[in-house]
């Protein structure tokens, strides 16, 4: 028999499998499974996961995963442009790498001492020198055009409907929604701290979950004003394609346009002291109706 923490069986699918395959114990905290039941559970989970690929809606990767090599799924047009440009440039780099490797191999195989005992003095080749000067310049120009377009779109602000001020502190973030105020003239502002591991609920991410999430509406132009109260920080959310320094005494701004609802995770990306690794950022994108309700509730609590 095996003791299994009840917290592990939190999802409806696993609860269904556990119930149907006979839970031996009735203790609310621990349940007892036999080896055979565990094997049946694993096989059922595998079968259900295979069918879920075809039946369930698409899921997105909005936080870093162990051994992740690629990008997180984009949630803004800017991040979509970043990934598209990366893929295009990687194709060019692959072609260049294959060509250079082929040239090196041919040079090694054809001009080995066993193949050519007598060297031929070559001072220069005009045609070759012109080609290896013009071709890289042309490749760089082809890369520069979409790169500059993307760079300008990152810095562009299009009539923002919402402005959020992000202030970095050692070692937490403070957020201010200055567009809204209640009858007493008080605006929405709150501090955001990382949740310690012992306070995490099932499914929450270690070192990434916070006590107060930022809430933003989808399909809305949002301006972020980022600064710092002490040392250099950096506000970064990979799914948004945003990484902007928070400098003391200076206001930096950027804009985001979130295209889908979800919860997006980021971290401070500038070394800022001992607890630099404990300044996560969590942004929850909701529909406009839910955003208005959230703003109303915050104004009542202000």
C-alpha positions in Angstrom: 0.0 0.0 0.0 1.1 3.6 -0.7 0.1 6.8 1.1 -0.6 9.6 -1.3 -1.2 13.2 -0.3 -4.8 14.2 -1.0 -3.6 17.6 -2.2 -2.1 15.7 -5.2 -5.5 14.6 -6.4 -6.9 18.1 -6.8 -8.0 18.1 -10.4 -11.3 16.7 -11.5 -9.7 14.2 -13.9 -7.5 12.6 -11.2 -10.4 12.6 -8.7 -12.5 10.8 -11.2 -9.8 8.2 -11.8 -9.1 7.8 -8.0 -12.8 7.3 -7.2 -13.5 4.9 -10.0 -10.5 2.7 -9.2 -11.3 2.4 -5.5 -9.9 4.6 -2.8 -9.1 2.4 0.1 -8.8 5.1 2.8 -11.4 7.7 3.8 -9.1 10.1 5.6 -9.6 13.6 4.2 -5.8 14.4 4.3 -4.3 11.1 3.2 -5.6 8.3 0.9 -4.2 4.8 0.6 -3.6 3.3 -2.8 -2.2 -0.1 -3.8 0.5 -0.5 -6.4 -2.0 -1.9 -8.9 -4.3 1.1 -8.4 -1.4 3.5 -8.9 -0.5 1.8 -12.2 -4.2 1.9 -13.4 -4.3 5.6 -12.4 -1.1 6.4 -14.4 -2.4 4.5 -17.5 -5.8 6.3 -17.3 -4.1 9.7 -16.9 -2.0 8.9 -20.0 -5.0 7.9 -22.1 -7.0 11.0 -21.0 -4.1 13.2 -21.8 -3.8 11.7 -25.3 -7.5 12.4 -26.0 -7.2 15.9 -24.5 -4.9 16.9 -27.3 -7.8 16.6 -29.7 -10.7 17.5 -27.5 -9.6 20.3 -25.3 -9.1 24.0 -26.3 -5.6 25.2 -26.9 -3.4 25.9 -23.9 -0.7 28.5 -23.7 2.7 28.7 -22.1 2.7 32.0 -20.1 5.4 31.2 -17.6 8.9 29.6 -17.7 9.1 25.9 -17.7 12.0 23.7 -16.6 14.6 23.4 -19.4 12.6 25.6 -21.7 14.6 26.7 -24.7 12.0 28.6 -26.8 9.8 31.6 -26.3 6.7 31.8 -24.2 3.5 32.0 -26.1 2.9 35.6 -27.3 0.0 37.7 -25.9 0.7 41.0 -27.6 1.3 42.1 -31.2 4.9 43.1 -30.2 5.8 39.7 -28.9 4.3 38.1 -32.0 6.6 40.3 -34.1 9.6 39.4 -32.0 9.0 35.7 -32.5 8.3 36.1 -36.2 11.5 38.2 -36.7 13.5 35.6 -34.6 12.2 32.8 -36.8 13.1 34.6 -40.0 16.6 35.5 -38.8 17.2 31.9 -37.6 16.4 30.7 -41.2 19.0 33.1 -42.6 21.5 32.1 -39.9 20.9 28.4 -40.7 21.6 29.0 -44.4 24.8 30.9 -43.7 26.0 28.3 -41.2 25.4 25.5 -43.7 27.2 27.4 -46.5 30.2 28.4 -44.3 30.5 24.8 -43.0 30.4 23.5 -46.6 33.2 25.9 -47.6 35.4 24.9 -44.7 34.9 21.3 -45.4 35.7 21.7 -49.1 38.8 23.8 -48.2 40.0 21.1 -45.8 39.3 18.1 -48.1 40.5 19.6 -51.4 43.6 21.4 -50.1 44.9 18.7 -47.8 48.6 17.9 -48.2 47.8 14.5 -49.6 45.6 16.0 -52.2 47.8 19.0 -53.2 51.5 18.7 -52.6 52.2 22.0 -54.4 50.7 25.2 -53.1 49.4 27.9 -55.5 50.1 31.5 -54.4 46.9 33.5 -54.6 47.3 37.2 -53.7 43.7 38.4 -54.2 40.6 37.8 -56.2 38.7 40.9 -57.2 35.4 39.1 -58.0 35.5 37.1 -54.8 36.3 40.1 -52.6 33.4 42.1 -54.1 31.0 39.2 -53.5 31.9 38.6 -49.9 31.6 42.3 -49.2 28.3 43.0 -51.0 26.4 39.8 -50.0 26.8 40.2 -46.2 25.8 43.9 -46.6 22.7 42.9 -48.6 21.8 40.3 -45.9 22.1 42.8 -43.1 19.9 45.3 -45.0 17.2 42.7 -45.5 17.3 42.0 -41.7 17.4 45.7 -40.8 14.2 46.6 -42.5 11.8 44.4 -40.4 14.0 44.9 -37.3 13.6 48.7 -37.4 9.9 48.4 -38.0 9.5 46.2 -35.0 11.7 48.6 -32.9 9.6 51.6 -33.8 6.4 49.7 -33.0 7.8 48.8 -29.5 8.2 52.5 -28.7 4.9 53.6 -30.2 2.1 54.8 -27.9 -1.4 54.8 -29.4 -3.9 56.8 -27.3 -3.7 54.7 -24.1 -7.0 54.1 -22.3 -5.4 52.9 -19.1 -2.2 54.1 -17.4 -0.4 52.0 -14.8 2.6 53.2 -12.8 5.0 50.5 -11.7 7.5 51.5 -9.0 10.3 49.2 -8.1 11.4 48.8 -4.5 13.9 46.6 -2.7 12.3 44.0 -3.0 8.7 44.4 -4.1 6.7 46.3 -6.7 4.2 49.1 -6.1 1.4 49.8 -8.6 -0.7 52.9 -9.1 -3.9 53.2 -11.2 -4.1 57.0 -11.3 -6.9 57.2 -13.9 -9.5 56.3 -11.3 -10.4 57.9 -8.0 -13.3 57.7 -5.5 -15.4 60.5 -4.0 -12.6 61.2 -1.5 -10.1 61.6 -4.3 -8.2 58.4 -3.4 -6.7 56.5 -6.2 -5.9 52.8 -6.5 -2.5 51.8 -5.4 -1.1 48.7 -3.7 2.1 46.9 -3.0 2.9 43.5 -4.4 5.0 40.9 -2.5 6.0 37.4 -3.5 4.0 34.7 -1.7 6.3 32.5 0.5 6.3 28.8 -0.3 4.3 27.8 2.7 1.4 30.1 1.7 1.0 28.7 -1.8 -2.2 27.0 -2.8 -2.4 24.0 -5.0 -1.4 24.9 -8.6 0.4 28.1 -7.8 3.9 28.6 -8.9 6.8 28.8 -6.5 8.8 32.1 -6.7 6.3 33.5 -9.2 3.1 34.0 -7.3 2.2 37.2 -5.6 -0.4 38.5 -3.1 -1.8 41.2 -5.4 -2.0 40.6 -9.1 -2.2 43.4 -11.6 -5.4 43.4 -13.5 -5.6 44.7 -17.1 -8.4 44.6 -19.7 -7.9 42.7 -23.0 -8.0 44.5 -26.4 -7.1 47.8 -24.8 -4.1 50.1 -25.3 -2.4 50.3 -21.9 0.5 52.6 -21.0 3.0 51.4 -18.4 5.1 54.1 -16.6 8.0 52.4 -14.9 10.4 53.9 -12.3 12.3 53.0 -9.2 12.4 54.3 -5.6 15.9 53.1 -4.7 18.1 51.1 -7.1 17.9 49.9 -10.7 15.1 47.3 -11.4 13.6 46.0 -14.6 9.9 45.2 -15.3 9.8 42.2 -17.6 7.0 39.9 -18.8 8.1 37.6 -21.6 4.7 36.9 -23.0 4.2 40.7 -23.5 7.6 41.3 -25.1 8.3 43.9 -22.4 11.6 44.4 -20.6 12.1 48.0 -19.4 14.5 49.3 -16.8 13.2 51.1 -13.7 15.6 53.9 -13.0 15.5 56.1 -9.8 14.5 59.6 -10.7 13.4 58.8 -14.2 10.1 57.7 -15.8 10.3 55.2 -18.6 7.2 54.2 -20.5 6.0 51.5 -22.8 2.7 50.2 -24.1 1.0 46.8 -24.2 -2.1 45.5 -26.0 -3.1 42.2 -24.6 -5.0 40.1 -27.1 -6.2 37.2 -24.9 -7.3 36.6 -21.3 -4.9 34.8 -19.0 -2.4 35.1 -16.2 1.1 36.1 -17.3 4.3 35.8 -15.2 7.5 37.8 -15.2 10.3 38.8 -12.9 12.7 41.7 -12.1 15.4 41.4 -14.7 18.0 43.7 -13.3 20.4 42.8 -10.5 19.0 44.8 -7.6 20.4 43.3 -4.4 20.1 40.2 -2.2 16.5 39.4 -3.0 16.6 40.2 -6.7 15.3 36.7 -7.5 12.2 37.3 -5.3 10.5 40.1 -7.2 8.0 38.3 -9.4 5.4 40.0 -11.6 1.9 38.6 -12.2 -0.5 40.2 -14.7 -4.1 39.0 -15.0 -5.8 40.0 -18.2 -9.6 39.9 -18.1 -12.5 41.0 -20.1 -13.5 44.7 -20.0 -16.6 44.0 -17.9 -14.6 42.1 -15.3 -12.0 44.8 -15.3 -14.6 47.5 -14.6 -16.0 45.3 -11.7 -12.5 44.9 -10.3 -11.8 48.7 -10.5 -15.2 49.4 -8.7 -14.3 46.9 -6.0 -10.8 48.5 -5.5 -12.3 52.0 -5.4 -14.7 50.9 -2.6 -11.8 49.5 -0.6 -9.6 52.5 -1.2 
